[in-house]
Amino acid sequence: MKNFIKKIIVRIINIRKRVVLRKKINIIYKNVIEKESNHSKIEIDYQHLELWKELSRRINFKWYNTYSTLTGMADPNYIPENIYYLTIEPTLNKKPFYKSYSDKNFYDLFYEGEMFPKTLLRRINNNYFDPLYIPVNIDSKVLKDLMGIAKRIILKPSIDSGGGENVILMNRNNGEFEDNYGNKLTVDLLDKFSSDFVLQPYIEQHDYYKKFNKTSVNTVRILTYRDVKTEEIHILQSVLRIGKQGSYVDNQASGGIACGVDNKGRLRSFAVDKTGNKYVEYSGIKFIEAGKLFKYEEMCGIARDIAIKNYYFRLLSFDFCVDSNGKVILIEINNMNHEINFYQMTNGPLFNQYTKDVINYCKRNKLTVSFDYSI
């Protein structure tokens, strides 16, 4: 009976996801196909159908046509987003564990090295801790002491801050920190914050990345894949994410763009926004002339070292930046809800030569689900 109820709940949730994803691709498809002329070939469409019907009875060709039109590569291995989110991701990654393993408050405990942003104050399970995880009783003086000489700070949820949601930038003004709406950093504000959080100094980015947009911290997102056959870690995809002018976050959901990166760390010729509009340059910088991403190999090395320790997640995405001193900073590790559109819109099929292996793995193994009952 319990399993039957679970299946009903999952089916209802998936129906909603399908509706959301269908609306999403309808908007992108209409925007892309009206502007581009290099449509995909019918025989490749047939191969696409034959490949993906093993995981889904209904294939929406709008995903394939959108990706292949933007990249100019007609390849059957493009994954429709509905198949990815409803079948592939919850099979490759153990969904019930994702929140615990994605908590930013535990990065410094789980992983060796000093590649994470410095944390000034943490809230874990509604209790406050200093950078060394020592419990603290917060009052105005303690809060001021913990902020030190920071000029700008970022307050963000320790879990589920995707899309820049609930991320707050505060600037020091006459000795006090306040956001763009005049809200000041106080104990009362922290007590009312909707979730556990990390409070960190704002990262001043390196000149190479600043040139694309100086108002946002522009990040390199790297997607790793733990091979279902060999358990080897592969660098699967990379993109450079650039924030909207005036924004301090770089997410596509907040108006940012993403430029594909080849396997040598070089930017491709164009970037896209969330509806598939293409940009060959940004802030006067032509992507094809921007050269190799600064510190790209170091980022890939860090991503591999961390991915090898995550046995429950075959897919991980890492958000890296480089600070003004040239130090690589790992801002976030994502183990669920990997946005795959910007990879396939700019680089090509997500899994490339590993696609068939992934399909076979998903056919043999059960997907995982989790329900969050917190209110």
N, C-alpha and C positions, 0 to 999 in steps of 0.2 A: 504493500500500500504506500509506504514511504517513497519508494522509487517511482511509483506511478505519479505521485503528486509532484515530485521533482521534475519528471519529464514534462508534465503539463505546464509547470512554471517556466521551464526552459523554452518550451514551444511558444508560449505567450511572449516572452522576452525577445525571442528570435524573430517573431512576426514584426514586432516593433522595430527591431534593428533593420530588417529588410526594407521596411517602409522608409526609414530614415536614409538608408544607403541608396535606395532607388531615387528618392528626391534629389539627393546629392549628385548622383551621376547624371540625372536629367539636366540639371543646371550646368554642370561642367561640359557635358557632351554638346549641348546646344551652343554654348559659348565657343568651344573649340572647333567644331565641325563647320560652323558658319564662317570662321576665319581662315581655315586651312583647306588645302585642296588635295594633298597627297594621301588619299584614302587607302586603306589596307586592301590586300588582294583576297578574292573570294576563297581560293584554295587554302590560304593560310587560315581563314576563318574556320574552315572545316577541320583542320588540324587542331585548332584551338578547342572546338567543340568536342572532338574525340578525346582530347587530353583531359579536360576538366569535367566531363560528364561522369567520370569515375567518383567524383566527390559531390556532385550536385546534379539533380535531374533537370534543372532549368538554368541555362547559361544566358546572361545578359551581355550581348555583344557590345554594348555601349562602352564598357570598360576597356575592352580590347581596342576598339576603334579610336577611342580617345588617346590611349597611350601610344599606339602605333602612329597615329597622325601627328602627335607632338614630337616624337623622337625620330620619325621617318624610318623606323625599324618595324617591319611586319614579322612578329615572332609569336608563335602560339603559346609561349611560356608565360605571358602576362597573366597575373592572377586577378580575377574579378574581386573587388573588395568584399562583397558579401561572402564569397567562399573563404577568403582569408580570415575574416573576423568570426564567422560562425563555425568554421571547421579547423582551419590550419593553426591559427594562433592558440586556441584553447587545447589543441592536441600537443603541440610542440612545447608549450609552457604550462606549468602546473598552476592554474589560476587560484586555487585556495591559498597559496603561499605568497601571492604577489605583493600584498600590502606590507607584510613584515619585511620582506627583502628589499622593498623600494623606499623604506623610511630613511630619509636623509639624516636623521639623528643617529643612525647606527653605522654610517659609512666609515667614520673614524675608528669604530670598534672592530668592524668586520675586515677591513682591508689595510694592508701595510702601505706606507708611503705618505707623503704630504702633498697629494695632488688635489685635495678637496678645498673648497673655499673655507677660510677661517670662520668659525662660528663664535659669536659674541655671547649669545644666550640661546638656550634650548628650552622648549617645553615638551616633556615626554609624559604621556598618560596624565596630563593636567598638573604636572609638577615641574618646577623650574630648576634648571641645572646650568652651571657655568661651562666654559669651553672644555674643561677636563671632567665633566660629568659629576661634579661635586654639587650636591643640593644647595640651593640658595633661597633665602627668604627675600623676595623682591620688594623694595621700596624705592622712592625717588632717587635717593643717594646711591644705592647699590646699582640701580639701572644706569645712572649717569657714569659711575665708575667703570661698569662693564663696557660701555660704548667707547671709552678711551678717547682717542684723538680722531676717530673716524669722521669723515666729512659727509659721506652719504652711506645709507644703510638700506638693505633689502630685507623685508619681512615676508616670509612665504611659508605655506603649509609644508610640513615635513613629508606628507604623503599627498598624492593627487594634486600637483600644481601644474598639470599639463595645460597647454594653451595659454599660460600666463595667468590662469585663474587665481584670484585672491593674492596675487603678488603685488606688494606695495613698496614703492620707492620713497624714501624720506631723505630730505636734505637738511643739513645743520643750518639753523638760522638764529643768530643771537644766542648761541649756546644750546638751543633746543632743536630737536628733529621734528619736521612736519612734512606731510605729503602735499600734493598739488591742491588739495581741497582744504588745507588749513588744519587738518587733524594732527595733533601732536602725539609724539611717542610718550605715553604715560603708562603706569601700571594698570590703570583702568582700561585703557585701550587693549593691552595685551591680555588681560583677564577676559575681555569680551571677544577676543579673536576666535573664530569659529572652529579652530582645530589646533592640534599640536603644531609647533612651528620651529623654524630655525631663523635666527636674526643674524645677518652677516653683513660685513662691509661690502659696499658696491665695488665691483671689479672694474678698474680702469683698464681698458683693453689696449693691446699692442697696435702700433700704427698700421701694420699690414691689414688688420681686420677693421680698424676704425675708419679706414678710407672708404669703406662701403656704406657705412652709416655711423656717424659718431654718437648719435643719441642712444643707440641700443647696443647691448652686448651681443655681438654677432657670433654665432656658435657653429662648430663643425659637428654634425650628427653622424655617428658611425654605427652601423648595424652589424652585429656579429651573429654567426650561426654555428651552433655545435652540430657537427655532422652526424646524421642519424646512423651512419654505417661505421665511421671510424672514431667518433667522439672528438675529432680534431676541430679547433676553432678557426673559422674562416672570417675574414673581413668581407662581408657580403655587399654592402652599399655604403656610400657616403654622400652627404650634401653639405653645402654651406648655407646656413640660414641667416638672413639679413632682415632686420626689423624695418618697419614702416618709418618713414621720416618723422621725427618727433616722438616716437615710441621708445620705451626703454626695454621692451621685450622683443624677441625676434620671431615669434610664432606666426605661422601662416594664418591661424585663426584670428590673430590680432592685426592682420594686414601686412604681414611680412611676406618675403619671397624665399625660394629655395633654388640654389644652383647646383646641378649635378657635379660630381667629382669622379674622375676616372681612377683606375687602380694604381696610378702613379702619383695621385694626389693633386692632379691638375684640374682646374675648373673647366667645365664644358662651355659651349658657346652661348648658352642661354639659361635663364632661370624662369620659374613659374610662380604664380600666386595660387591661391586655393581654388580659383575657378578656371585655371588653365591659361590665363593670359601670359604671354611670353615676353621676357625682357632680355635683350642682348647686352645691355649695360645698366648700371645703377650708380647714381651719384657721379656720373661722368666717367666711370670705370667700365671698360669693355671686358666682359668676363673672359673671353678667349685670350686676352692680352695680360691677364692678371697673374699668370704664372702659377707655380706650385704653391699649395697652401703651406704657410709657415708652421713648422713643427708637426707636420702631418704624420711622419713615421713614428714620432714619439707618442702621439695620440693613439695610433694603431697598436703600439706595444702595450700601452696601459690598458686599452680595451681588451686585448687578448688575455692579459694577466688576470683581469677581473672575471672575464667570461669563463675562464677555465675553472673557477671556483664555484660557479653557479650551476650545479647539476640539475636543478629543477627547471631551468629556463634555457631552452635551446636558442631562443632569440632574445638578444639584449640590444638596446640602443643607448648610446652614450652621447651626452651633450658636453663638448669641450669648448673652451676658449683659451686665449693666451693673454696674460696680463701685460701691463706696460713695461715690466722688467723682463719679458720673454719667457715667463714661467707658464707651463701648461697647467690649466685648472680644469678639473672634471666637475662640472656643475651638477649633473644629474645622471642617474642610471635608471633606465625605463625597462620594465619587464612585462608590460602589458599595454595594449592599445597603441601599438606602433603605427604611426601614420605612414602608410605605404604609398600613397598617391605621389608624393613628391619624388620618391625614388623612381617609380615606373614612368613618370612623366618626363624625367630628365635623363635617366641612366639606362632604362630598359627593364626587362623582366626582373622581378625581385630575386628569385633563386637561381636564375640562369641555368648552369649545367647541373644543379642539384634539384631541379624541379621534380623530375620523375621519382627520385628517392624520397622526397618529401610527400608526394602523393601516395606512394606505396606505404610509407610509415603511417600516414593518417588513416589509411584504409585498415591497417592492422591494429591500431591502438585507439582506445576510447578518448574522447575529448573530456576536459575537466570543466566544472562549473563552480561558481561560488556565489552566495547571496549575502549582501550586506544588510543586516537588519538594524543597524544603528539609526537612531532618529534624533 
